[in-house]
Amino acid sequence: MIDKIAWLHVVDGRVLAAVSAGKSTWYLPGGKREPGESDTETLVREIREELSVSLDPASLRPAGVWEAPADGRADGTVVRMTCYTATYSGTLAASSEIASFAWLAYADRPRVSAAVQLIFDDLRARSLLS
């Protein structure tokens, strides 16, 4: 089981997604927790590292938990994505291992990881994703 904390940021029917250098599959920004980190600490650190912005810890709200086969891992490996919404300050900029970020719509579903495909389906069912 891969335990990932992710930022689910939807604006005008599009989801903020990122792609790592040398990869083609898009995912939600975030990552794995360091020993002893809370979900909030993990997400604030990861988003600062990946997108150069500061999440407001007080604004974090649970958005859901999704599980799916992990991309590029051995068969049977599952990723659990615990997602949060949050406000931020600063200007989004790809940083660290992130090659690029984009605002994706439901039509982009084939480009995202299996777990993010489930999230896209849920957002679409709730009329939150164009």
C-alpha positions as CSV (number, residue, x, y, z in Angstrom):
1,M,0.0,0.0,0.0
2,I,1.3,3.4,-1.0
3,D,-0.2,6.1,1.2
4,K,-0.3,9.5,-0.6
5,I,-1.6,12.8,0.6
6,A,-2.8,15.0,-2.3
7,W,-4.2,18.5,-3.0
8,L,-7.5,18.5,-4.9
9,H,-7.8,21.9,-6.3
10,V,-10.7,22.5,-8.7
11,V,-11.2,25.9,-10.4
12,D,-13.9,26.6,-13.1
13,G,-14.5,22.9,-13.7
14,R,-10.8,22.0,-14.1
15,V,-8.4,20.1,-11.7
16,L,-4.9,21.2,-11.0
17,A,-2.6,18.3,-12.0
18,A,1.2,17.8,-12.3
19,V,3.5,15.6,-14.2
20,S,7.0,14.6,-13.1
21,A,10.1,15.0,-15.2
22,G,10.5,12.1,-17.6
23,K,6.9,10.8,-17.0
24,S,3.7,11.0,-19.1
25,T,1.1,10.2,-16.5
26,W,-0.5,13.2,-14.7
27,Y,-1.4,13.1,-11.0
28,L,-2.6,15.4,-8.2
29,P,0.1,17.3,-6.5
30,G,1.2,15.9,-3.1
31,G,3.2,13.0,-1.9
32,K,4.2,10.6,0.8
33,R,4.5,11.6,4.4
34,E,7.8,11.8,6.2
35,P,8.2,9.9,9.5
36,G,6.1,11.6,12.1
37,E,4.3,14.0,9.8
38,S,0.6,14.7,9.9
39,D,-1.5,14.9,6.7
40,T,-1.4,18.7,7.0
41,E,2.3,18.9,7.4
42,T,2.9,16.5,4.5
43,L,0.6,18.4,2.2
44,V,2.0,21.8,3.0
45,R,5.5,20.6,2.6
46,E,4.9,18.7,-0.7
47,I,2.9,21.5,-2.3
48,R,5.6,24.1,-1.4
49,E,8.3,21.7,-2.9
50,E,6.3,20.8,-6.0
51,L,4.5,24.0,-6.9
52,S,6.2,26.8,-5.0
53,V,3.1,28.0,-3.2
54,S,2.0,28.0,0.5
55,L,-1.1,26.2,1.5
56,D,-3.1,27.8,4.3
57,P,-3.1,24.9,6.9
58,A,-6.3,26.3,8.5
59,S,-8.1,26.0,5.2
60,L,-7.5,22.3,4.7
61,R,-10.7,20.3,4.3
62,P,-11.0,16.6,3.6
63,A,-12.2,15.9,0.1
64,G,-12.1,12.1,0.1
65,V,-10.0,8.9,0.0
66,W,-9.6,6.9,-3.2
67,E,-7.7,3.6,-3.8
68,A,-6.5,2.2,-7.1
69,P,-3.7,0.1,-8.6
70,A,-0.5,2.0,-8.3
71,D,1.0,3.1,-11.7
72,G,4.4,1.6,-12.5
73,R,4.5,-0.7,-9.5
74,A,4.3,-4.4,-9.1
75,D,0.9,-6.0,-9.6
76,G,-1.2,-5.9,-6.5
77,T,0.3,-2.6,-5.3
78,V,-2.4,-0.2,-4.3
79,V,-2.2,3.6,-3.8
80,R,-4.4,5.2,-1.3
81,M,-4.9,8.9,-2.0
82,T,-6.2,11.0,0.8
83,C,-7.2,14.3,-0.7
84,Y,-7.8,17.7,0.8
85,T,-8.9,21.0,-0.6
86,A,-7.1,24.2,0.6
87,T,-6.5,27.8,-0.3
88,Y,-3.0,29.0,-1.1
89,S,-0.8,32.0,-1.5
90,G,1.9,32.7,-4.0
91,T,2.2,32.0,-7.7
92,L,2.0,28.4,-9.0
93,A,5.3,27.3,-10.6
94,A,6.6,23.8,-11.3
95,S,9.5,23.0,-9.0
96,S,11.5,20.1,-7.7
97,E,10.6,16.9,-9.6
98,I,7.6,18.5,-11.3
99,A,8.2,19.2,-15.0
100,S,4.8,20.9,-15.5
101,F,1.4,21.5,-14.2
102,A,-1.9,22.0,-16.0
103,W,-5.6,22.5,-15.4
104,L,-7.3,19.3,-16.7
105,A,-10.9,18.6,-17.6
106,Y,-12.8,15.3,-17.8
107,A,-11.6,14.9,-21.4
108,D,-8.1,14.5,-20.0
109,R,-9.1,11.5,-17.9
110,P,-6.9,9.0,-20.0
111,R,-3.8,11.1,-19.2
112,V,-4.1,10.7,-15.4
113,S,-3.2,7.9,-13.0
114,A,-5.8,5.2,-12.1
115,A,-6.5,6.8,-8.7
116,V,-7.0,10.2,-10.3
117,Q,-9.3,8.7,-12.9
118,L,-11.6,7.6,-10.0
119,I,-11.4,11.1,-8.6
120,F,-12.3,12.6,-12.0
121,D,-15.3,10.2,-12.2
122,D,-16.5,11.4,-8.7
123,L,-16.0,15.0,-9.6
124,R,-17.9,14.6,-12.9
125,A,-20.8,12.8,-11.1
126,R,-21.1,15.8,-8.8
127,S,-21.0,18.2,-11.8
128,L,-17.7,19.7,-10.5
129,L,-15.5,18.8,-13.5
130,S,-16.2,20.0,-17.0
